[in-house]
């Protein structure tokens, strides 16, 4: 984020957004456009051995977790980090993407089995639950975390 602000990329993106330009972010770019993202950036820089929520620019008011299916450890860490919070996170598997227009969310896939999950901690059961966005939000089904 420091480099983004140092080179005023945040201001360029804001200007483009205000003009109605379509903004697209893949992986870290998706985190950048979101309110926050679940990232391995601190691990990659050798500053931590854990995934962490990092701030984005907030163009879309979601928490974003790219490559959700790439690493079982990432899913387990996310579930642990969501415990006793009210956060809802979109776990986006490889070969899938979120399309957001006027706060309406749908899913784009390049692979039939790819998916997007909306994950949150449920206090009543002390478990993380997640919603399957098979094609779009209208067809969502709740599932327990035994399906992870």
VEXRO-91172 format. One record per residue (C-alpha): residue in one letter; chain; x, y, z. Coordinates in Angstrom, 2 decimals, decimal comma, m for minus. Each point is the difference from the previous one (the first is absolute). Layout:
VEXRO-91172
domar->A tinu->A x->X y->Y z->Z
...
end
This chain:
VEXRO-91172
domar->X tinu->A x->0,00 y->0,00 z->0,00
domar->X tinu->A x->2,92 y->2,33 z->0,70
domar->X tinu->A x->1,17 y->m0,20 z->m3,63
domar->X tinu->A x->m3,55 y->0,57 z->m1,27
domar->X tinu->A x->m0,24 y->3,20 z->2,02
domar->X tinu->A x->3,60 y->1,09 z->m0,64
domar->X tinu->A x->m0,62 y->0,01 z->m3,76
domar->X tinu->A x->m3,56 y->1,34 z->0,47
domar->X tinu->A x->m1,54 y->m2,99 z->m1,72
domar->X tinu->A x->m2,83 y->0,22 z->2,54
domar->X tinu->A x->m0,84 y->3,48 z->m1,30
domar->X tinu->A x->0,11 y->m1,17 z->m3,63
domar->X tinu->A x->m2,33 y->m2,88 z->0,82
domar->X tinu->A x->m2,35 y->2,36 z->1,88
domar->X tinu->A x->m0,15 y->2,34 z->m3,01
domar->X tinu->A x->m0,71 y->m2,92 z->m2,33
domar->X tinu->A x->m2,68 y->m1,35 z->2,35
domar->X tinu->A x->m1,71 y->3,39 z->0,21
domar->X tinu->A x->m0,08 y->0,16 z->m3,82
domar->X tinu->A x->m1,78 y->m3,37 z->m0,14
domar->X tinu->A x->2,98 y->m2,03 z->m1,17
domar->X tinu->A x->m0,28 y->m3,73 z->0,61
domar->X tinu->A x->2,61 y->m1,03 z->2,57
domar->X tinu->A x->1,34 y->m3,57 z->m0,04
domar->X tinu->A x->2,29 y->m1,60 z->2,53
domar->X tinu->A x->1,49 y->m3,48 z->m0,03
domar->X tinu->A x->1,52 y->m1,51 z->3,15
domar->X tinu->A x->1,76 y->2,85 z->1,84
domar->X tinu->A x->m1,78 y->2,42 z->m2,36
domar->X tinu->A x->m3,34 y->m1,32 z->1,27
domar->X tinu->A x->1,16 y->0,59 z->3,57
domar->X tinu->A x->1,09 y->3,52 z->m0,97
domar->X tinu->A x->m3,46 y->0,87 z->m1,34
domar->X tinu->A x->m1,78 y->m1,52 z->3,04
domar->X tinu->A x->m0,51 y->1,33 z->3,52
domar->X tinu->A x->2,50 y->m2,62 z->1,17
domar->X tinu->A x->1,48 y->m3,28 z->m1,06
domar->X tinu->A x->1,37 y->m3,18 z->1,49
domar->X tinu->A x->3,57 y->m0,13 z->m1,19
domar->X tinu->A x->3,32 y->m1,81 z->0,14
domar->X tinu->A x->1,90 y->3,23 z->m0,74
domar->X tinu->A x->1,56 y->0,13 z->3,47
domar->X tinu->A x->1,14 y->m3,62 z->m0,38
domar->X tinu->A x->1,53 y->0,72 z->m3,41
domar->X tinu->A x->1,88 y->3,01 z->1,40
domar->X tinu->A x->1,27 y->m2,04 z->2,96
domar->X tinu->A x->m1,83 y->2,21 z->2,53
domar->X tinu->A x->m2,29 y->m2,72 z->1,36
domar->X tinu->A x->m0,71 y->m3,69 z->m0,26
domar->X tinu->A x->m3,76 y->0,55 z->m0,16
domar->X tinu->A x->m2,63 y->1,21 z->m2,41
domar->X tinu->A x->m1,46 y->3,36 z->0,98
domar->X tinu->A x->m2,79 y->2,40 z->m0,86
domar->X tinu->A x->1,46 y->3,03 z->m1,76
domar->X tinu->A x->m1,71 y->3,23 z->m0,96
domar->X tinu->A x->m1,08 y->0,71 z->m3,55
domar->X tinu->A x->m1,19 y->3,23 z->m1,58
domar->X tinu->A x->m3,68 y->m0,78 z->0,62
domar->X tinu->A x->m1,47 y->0,43 z->m3,49
domar->X tinu->A x->m2,16 y->m3,03 z->0,80
domar->X tinu->A x->m1,18 y->m0,58 z->3,54
domar->X tinu->A x->1,03 y->m3,62 z->0,37
domar->X tinu->A x->2,71 y->m2,08 z->1,62
domar->X tinu->A x->1,74 y->m1,97 z->m2,75
domar->X tinu->A x->2,03 y->m3,23 z->0,20
domar->X tinu->A x->1,56 y->m0,93 z->m3,36
domar->X tinu->A x->1,26 y->m3,53 z->m0,77
domar->X tinu->A x->m2,30 y->m1,38 z->2,69
domar->X tinu->A x->0,45 y->m3,60 z->m1,19
domar->X tinu->A x->3,74 y->0,15 z->m0,68
domar->X tinu->A x->1,09 y->m0,91 z->3,53
domar->X tinu->A x->m1,86 y->m1,95 z->2,71
domar->X tinu->A x->2,03 y->1,86 z->2,61
domar->X tinu->A x->m1,38 y->3,30 z->m1,31
domar->X tinu->A x->m3,59 y->m1,17 z->0,54
domar->X tinu->A x->0,77 y->m1,25 z->3,51
domar->X tinu->A x->1,79 y->3,24 z->0,91
domar->X tinu->A x->m2,91 y->2,04 z->m1,38
domar->X tinu->A x->m2,50 y->m1,97 z->2,08
domar->X tinu->A x->2,14 y->0,55 z->3,11
domar->X tinu->A x->0,36 y->3,72 z->m0,72
domar->X tinu->A x->m3,76 y->0,37 z->m0,50
domar->X tinu->A x->m0,79 y->m1,59 z->3,35
domar->X tinu->A x->m1,98 y->2,37 z->2,24
domar->X tinu->A x->m0,14 y->2,73 z->m2,65
domar->X tinu->A x->m2,89 y->1,31 z->m2,08
domar->X tinu->A x->2,04 y->0,11 z->m3,23
domar->X tinu->A x->m1,34 y->m1,54 z->m3,18
domar->X tinu->A x->2,66 y->m0,98 z->m2,52
domar->X tinu->A x->m0,34 y->m0,95 z->m3,66
domar->X tinu->A x->2,28 y->m3,00 z->m0,59
domar->X tinu->A x->0,68 y->m0,01 z->m3,73
domar->X tinu->A x->1,40 y->m3,21 z->m1,44
domar->X tinu->A x->2,45 y->m0,05 z->m2,90
domar->X tinu->A x->m1,77 y->0,18 z->m3,38
domar->X tinu->A x->m2,88 y->2,02 z->1,45
domar->X tinu->A x->m0,69 y->3,68 z->0,60
domar->X tinu->A x->m2,52 y->2,32 z->1,59
domar->X tinu->A x->m1,80 y->2,48 z->m2,21
domar->X tinu->A x->m1,54 y->2,84 z->1,95
domar->X tinu->A x->m2,30 y->2,58 z->m1,54
domar->X tinu->A x->m1,92 y->2,37 z->2,29
domar->X tinu->A x->0,56 y->m2,33 z->2,98
domar->X tinu->A x->m1,46 y->m3,00 z->m1,90
domar->X tinu->A x->2,39 y->m2,92 z->m0,04
domar->X tinu->A x->0,28 y->m2,76 z->m2,55
domar->X tinu->A x->2,70 y->m2,54 z->m0,77
domar->X tinu->A x->2,04 y->m0,47 z->m3,16
domar->X tinu->A x->1,76 y->m3,34 z->m0,56
domar->X tinu->A x->2,51 y->m1,32 z->m2,50
domar->X tinu->A x->m0,23 y->m3,48 z->1,51
domar->X tinu->A x->m3,27 y->m1,79 z->0,79
domar->X tinu->A x->1,11 y->m1,19 z->3,44
domar->X tinu->A x->1,34 y->3,40 z->1,17
domar->X tinu->A x->m2,02 y->1,86 z->2,59
domar->X tinu->A x->m0,38 y->3,02 z->2,26
domar->X tinu->A x->m0,90 y->m0,29 z->3,68
domar->X tinu->A x->m1,36 y->2,54 z->2,47
domar->X tinu->A x->1,48 y->m1,00 z->3,34
domar->X tinu->A x->m0,88 y->1,22 z->3,48
domar->X tinu->A x->0,21 y->m1,14 z->3,61
domar->X tinu->A x->m3,27 y->m1,12 z->1,57
domar->X tinu->A x->m0,03 y->0,58 z->3,75
domar->X tinu->A x->m2,89 y->m2,39 z->0,68
domar->X tinu->A x->1,88 y->m3,03 z->m1,30
domar->X tinu->A x->3,56 y->1,33 z->0,55
domar->X tinu->A x->0,74 y->m0,97 z->m3,61
domar->X tinu->A x->0,72 y->1,78 z->m3,21
domar->X tinu->A x->m2,81 y->m0,35 z->m2,50
domar->X tinu->A x->0,18 y->0,74 z->m3,64
domar->X tinu->A x->m2,29 y->0,71 z->m2,88
domar->X tinu->A x->0,55 y->m1,56 z->m3,42
domar->X tinu->A x->m0,37 y->2,44 z->m2,89
domar->X tinu->A x->m0,28 y->m2,67 z->m2,68
domar->X tinu->A x->m0,99 y->2,42 z->m2,74
domar->X tinu->A x->m1,37 y->3,08 z->1,65
domar->X tinu->A x->m1,20 y->1,18 z->3,38
domar->X tinu->A x->m3,62 y->m0,94 z->m0,76
domar->X tinu->A x->0,86 y->m3,72 z->m0,02
domar->X tinu->A x->2,02 y->0,02 z->3,23
domar->X tinu->A x->m0,33 y->m2,89 z->2,44
domar->X tinu->A x->1,26 y->m0,04 z->3,57
domar->X tinu->A x->2,36 y->m2,81 z->1,00
domar->X tinu->A x->1,82 y->m0,84 z->3,19
domar->X tinu->A x->3,76 y->m0,06 z->0,21
domar->X tinu->A x->0,09 y->m3,81 z->m0,19
domar->X tinu->A x->0,09 y->0,54 z->m3,77
domar->X tinu->A x->3,36 y->1,82 z->0,06
end
